[in-house]
Amino acid sequence: MEFAGRARLAGAIRLIHPFPSLLDGLVVAGIAIVATGEWPTAVRLGISMTALQASIGSLNDLVDAPSDAGRKPGKPIPADLVSLPAARAIVVGAAGLGIASAVPSGLALVALAAVVLGIGYGYDLLAKGTAWSWLPFAVGIPILPLYGWLGAAGTVPGWFTALLPMAVLAGTALAIANASADVERDLATGIGSIATHLGLERAWWADLGLVLAALALAVGWLATAGHLQGAAGSLVALGTPLVGIGLALSRGSAAGIRERGWQVQAIGIAVIGTGWVWAAAGA
């Protein structure tokens, strides 16, 4: 019984897609720290974003449950580690926690939390399995720094307009890298994605081109503005080789290696983005 309980807990954790959910929460918390230096607020906002992403990730598995049955027996729902009613409860409960945690920051952030859910649910219900699966990533990634700053400071500085195109490029690159990790599984189940449409080779080159464009914009803007120095600039320098390692792994022949690749790439982009905001803010 104790082993079964641990297995079900592990299944529930896997259901919420812990890696992207926690990474997004950490990015939001980091941006909030840069904005005001208030740790309690940063923790609350990090929890809010993590919960919103957990709801989105859980709905993703819930929607996929019929097609996963017999094809992906290791997933929490097909493995009978999480029941359908429990998965629905997690979707609703995590969304409620995410929105409730946004309330102290005001109506604007609550509205933005609803937008985050709308984008994520749109991916789960509509965009996933199509050549447009990259679009929610491209739109959603720029929201992360906005969520952290707006939630902590209540306003958005003008230099955020410079961050937008970089974040869109980076978000699209991550969408392609993520889809590339699942190409074999998607083809086996008849699910489409940007990677299945492009093929692994062209998908990798598209990923590389988008990352290089985002980095050129990020470094170029900071250098022109005279902010590419100090600890903030060091974060940008630290994240760049991480992205390079992720790109190298993303070209691997094995799906597991490509999955590690998109994860390392995501960490690198998160580090660069946080460092960019820190440098742009003049911290």
C-alpha positions as CSV (number, residue, x, y, z in Angstrom):
1,M,0.0,0.0,0.0
2,E,2.8,2.4,0.9
3,F,4.6,1.6,-2.4
4,A,1.3,2.2,-4.3
5,G,0.9,5.5,-2.6
6,R,4.3,6.7,-3.5
7,A,3.7,5.5,-7.1
8,R,0.5,7.6,-7.3
9,L,2.2,10.6,-5.9
10,A,5.0,10.3,-8.4
11,G,2.4,9.9,-11.1
12,A,0.6,13.1,-10.0
13,I,4.0,14.9,-10.1
14,R,4.7,13.7,-13.6
15,L,1.2,14.7,-14.6
16,I,1.9,18.4,-14.0
17,H,5.0,18.3,-16.2
18,P,7.3,19.5,-13.4
19,F,10.3,20.6,-15.4
20,P,8.7,23.3,-17.5
21,S,6.3,24.2,-14.7
22,L,9.0,24.8,-12.1
23,L,11.3,26.5,-14.6
24,D,8.7,29.0,-15.6
25,G,7.9,29.6,-11.9
26,L,11.6,30.2,-11.2
27,V,11.9,32.7,-14.1
28,V,8.9,34.7,-12.9
29,A,10.3,34.7,-9.3
30,G,13.7,35.8,-10.5
31,I,12.2,38.6,-12.6
32,A,10.2,39.7,-9.5
33,I,13.4,39.8,-7.4
34,V,15.0,42.0,-10.0
35,A,12.0,44.3,-10.1
36,T,11.6,45.0,-6.4
37,G,13.9,42.7,-4.3
38,E,10.9,41.5,-2.3
39,W,11.3,37.8,-1.7
40,P,7.8,37.1,-0.3
41,T,6.2,38.6,-3.4
42,A,8.7,36.8,-5.7
43,V,7.9,33.4,-4.0
44,R,4.1,34.1,-4.3
45,L,4.4,34.9,-8.0
46,G,6.7,31.9,-8.7
47,I,4.1,29.7,-7.1
48,S,1.3,31.4,-9.1
49,M,3.1,30.7,-12.4
50,T,4.1,27.2,-11.5
51,A,0.5,26.4,-10.6
52,L,-0.8,27.8,-13.9
53,Q,1.7,25.8,-15.8
54,A,0.8,22.7,-13.8
55,S,-2.8,23.1,-14.7
56,I,-1.9,23.4,-18.4
57,G,0.4,20.4,-18.3
58,S,-2.2,18.3,-16.5
59,L,-4.8,19.2,-19.1
60,N,-2.3,18.2,-21.8
61,D,-2.1,14.7,-20.4
62,L,-5.9,14.6,-19.9
63,V,-6.5,15.5,-23.5
64,D,-3.9,12.9,-24.7
65,A,-5.2,10.1,-22.5
66,P,-7.3,8.4,-25.2
67,S,-4.5,8.4,-27.7
68,D,-1.8,7.5,-25.1
69,A,-3.7,4.4,-24.1
70,G,-1.9,1.4,-25.5
71,R,0.8,3.6,-27.1
72,K,2.4,5.4,-24.1
73,P,1.7,3.1,-21.2
74,G,4.2,4.9,-19.0
75,K,2.2,8.2,-18.9
76,P,0.5,8.7,-15.5
77,I,-3.1,8.3,-16.7
78,P,-2.7,5.2,-19.0
79,A,-0.5,3.7,-16.2
80,D,-3.5,4.1,-13.9
81,L,-1.4,6.1,-11.5
82,V,-3.8,9.1,-11.8
83,S,-7.5,8.6,-12.5
84,L,-9.4,10.8,-14.9
85,P,-11.4,12.5,-12.0
86,A,-8.2,13.1,-10.1
87,A,-6.5,14.6,-13.2
88,R,-9.5,16.9,-13.7
89,A,-9.3,18.0,-10.1
90,I,-5.6,18.8,-10.5
91,V,-6.3,20.9,-13.6
92,V,-9.0,22.9,-11.8
93,G,-7.2,23.1,-8.4
94,A,-3.9,24.2,-9.9
95,A,-5.6,26.9,-12.0
96,G,-7.4,28.1,-8.9
97,L,-4.2,28.3,-6.9
98,G,-2.4,30.1,-9.8
99,I,-5.1,32.8,-10.0
100,A,-5.6,33.1,-6.3
101,S,-1.9,33.7,-5.9
102,A,-2.1,36.5,-8.4
103,V,-4.9,38.3,-6.6
104,P,-2.7,40.3,-4.2
105,S,-0.9,41.9,-7.2
106,G,-4.1,43.3,-8.6
107,L,-6.7,42.9,-11.3
108,A,-4.2,43.3,-14.1
109,L,-2.2,40.3,-13.0
110,V,-5.3,38.2,-12.5
111,A,-6.3,39.0,-16.1
112,L,-2.8,38.1,-17.2
113,A,-3.0,34.8,-15.3
114,A,-6.3,34.1,-17.2
115,V,-4.4,34.9,-20.5
116,V,-1.7,32.4,-19.5
117,L,-4.3,29.7,-19.0
118,G,-6.0,30.6,-22.2
119,I,-2.8,30.3,-24.2
120,G,-1.9,27.0,-22.5
121,Y,-5.3,25.5,-22.9
122,G,-5.4,26.7,-26.5
123,Y,-2.2,24.7,-27.1
124,D,-3.7,21.6,-25.4
125,L,-7.0,21.7,-27.1
126,L,-6.3,23.3,-30.5
127,A,-2.7,23.9,-31.5
128,K,-1.1,20.7,-30.4
129,G,-0.8,18.2,-33.2
130,T,-0.7,20.9,-35.8
131,A,2.0,22.8,-37.7
132,W,0.9,25.8,-35.5
133,S,2.0,24.1,-32.2
134,W,4.9,26.6,-32.0
135,L,2.6,29.6,-31.7
136,P,1.5,29.3,-28.0
137,F,5.2,29.0,-27.1
138,A,6.0,32.1,-29.1
139,V,3.2,34.1,-27.5
140,G,3.6,32.6,-24.0
141,I,7.3,32.9,-23.3
142,P,7.3,36.7,-23.5
143,I,4.6,36.7,-20.8
144,L,6.9,35.2,-18.2
145,P,9.1,38.3,-17.6
146,L,6.0,40.5,-17.9
147,Y,4.2,38.4,-15.3
148,G,7.1,38.7,-12.8
149,W,7.6,42.4,-13.3
150,L,4.0,43.5,-13.4
151,G,3.2,41.3,-10.4
152,A,6.0,42.7,-8.3
153,A,6.2,46.3,-9.4
154,G,2.7,47.0,-10.7
155,T,4.0,48.7,-13.9
156,V,6.0,47.7,-17.0
157,P,9.1,49.7,-18.0
158,G,9.5,50.9,-21.6
159,W,12.4,48.7,-22.3
160,F,10.1,45.7,-22.2
161,T,9.3,46.5,-25.8
162,A,12.8,45.6,-26.8
163,L,12.5,42.2,-24.9
164,L,9.4,41.2,-26.9
165,P,10.9,40.2,-30.2
166,M,13.8,38.3,-28.5
167,A,11.3,36.4,-26.3
168,V,9.1,35.5,-29.3
169,L,12.1,34.2,-31.2
170,A,13.3,32.2,-28.2
171,G,9.9,30.8,-27.5
172,T,9.5,29.6,-31.1
173,A,13.0,28.0,-30.9
174,L,12.0,26.2,-27.7
175,A,8.7,25.0,-29.3
176,I,10.7,23.5,-32.2
177,A,13.2,21.9,-29.9
178,N,10.5,20.4,-27.7
179,A,8.6,19.1,-30.7
180,S,11.8,17.5,-32.1
181,A,12.2,15.5,-28.9
182,D,8.8,13.9,-29.6
183,V,9.1,13.3,-33.3
184,E,9.2,9.5,-33.2
185,R,6.3,9.2,-30.7
186,D,4.2,11.8,-32.6
187,L,4.7,10.0,-35.9
188,A,3.8,6.6,-34.3
189,T,0.6,8.0,-32.9
190,G,-0.3,10.1,-36.0
191,I,0.1,13.4,-34.2
192,G,1.5,16.3,-36.2
193,S,3.8,19.1,-35.0
194,I,6.1,21.7,-36.4
195,A,9.0,19.2,-36.2
196,T,7.1,16.4,-38.0
197,H,6.2,18.9,-40.7
198,L,9.8,20.2,-41.1
199,G,11.6,17.0,-40.4
200,L,14.4,16.7,-37.8
201,E,17.2,18.2,-39.9
202,R,15.3,21.3,-41.0
203,A,13.7,21.7,-37.5
204,W,17.2,21.8,-36.0
205,W,18.4,24.5,-38.4
206,A,15.3,26.5,-37.7
207,D,15.9,26.2,-34.0
208,L,19.6,27.3,-34.4
209,G,18.6,30.3,-36.6
210,L,16.0,31.5,-34.2
211,V,18.3,31.2,-31.2
212,L,21.1,33.1,-33.0
213,A,18.7,35.8,-34.0
214,A,17.4,36.1,-30.4
215,L,21.0,36.2,-29.0
216,A,22.1,38.8,-31.5
217,L,19.2,41.1,-30.5
218,A,19.8,40.5,-26.8
219,V,23.5,41.1,-26.8
220,G,23.3,43.9,-29.4
221,W,20.7,45.8,-27.4
222,L,22.6,45.5,-24.1
223,A,25.9,46.5,-25.7
224,T,24.4,49.5,-27.4
225,A,22.7,50.6,-24.2
226,G,26.0,50.1,-22.2
227,H,24.5,47.4,-19.9
228,L,26.5,44.4,-20.8
229,Q,28.6,44.3,-17.7
230,G,28.6,43.2,-14.1
231,A,26.7,40.2,-12.6
232,A,23.7,40.7,-14.9
233,G,25.9,40.5,-18.0
234,S,27.6,37.4,-16.5
235,L,24.2,35.7,-16.4
236,V,23.9,36.3,-20.2
237,A,27.4,35.0,-20.7
238,L,26.6,31.9,-18.5
239,G,23.4,31.1,-20.4
240,T,24.9,31.3,-23.8
241,P,27.0,28.1,-23.6
242,L,24.1,26.3,-22.0
243,V,22.0,27.1,-25.0
244,G,24.9,25.9,-27.2
245,I,25.0,22.6,-25.3
246,G,21.3,22.2,-25.6
247,L,21.4,22.8,-29.4
248,A,24.2,20.2,-29.7
249,L,22.1,17.6,-27.8
250,S,19.0,18.5,-29.8
251,R,20.8,17.2,-32.9
252,G,21.1,13.7,-31.3
253,S,19.7,10.7,-33.0
254,A,18.0,9.4,-29.8
255,A,14.8,11.0,-28.6
256,G,16.0,10.9,-25.0
257,I,19.1,12.9,-25.9
258,R,17.0,15.4,-27.8
259,E,14.7,15.8,-24.8
260,R,17.7,16.6,-22.6
261,G,18.7,19.1,-25.3
262,W,15.5,21.1,-25.2
263,Q,15.6,21.1,-21.4
264,V,19.2,22.4,-21.3
265,Q,18.3,24.9,-24.0
266,A,15.3,26.1,-22.0
267,I,17.5,26.5,-18.9
268,G,20.0,28.5,-20.9
269,I,17.4,30.8,-22.3
270,A,15.8,31.3,-18.9
271,V,19.2,32.3,-17.5
272,I,19.9,34.7,-20.4
273,G,16.4,36.2,-20.2
274,T,16.8,36.9,-16.4
275,G,20.2,38.3,-16.9
276,W,19.0,40.5,-19.8
277,V,16.1,42.0,-17.7
278,W,18.5,42.5,-14.7
279,A,21.0,44.3,-17.0
280,A,18.3,46.4,-18.7
281,A,16.9,47.4,-15.4
282,G,20.3,48.7,-14.4
283,A,20.6,46.5,-11.4
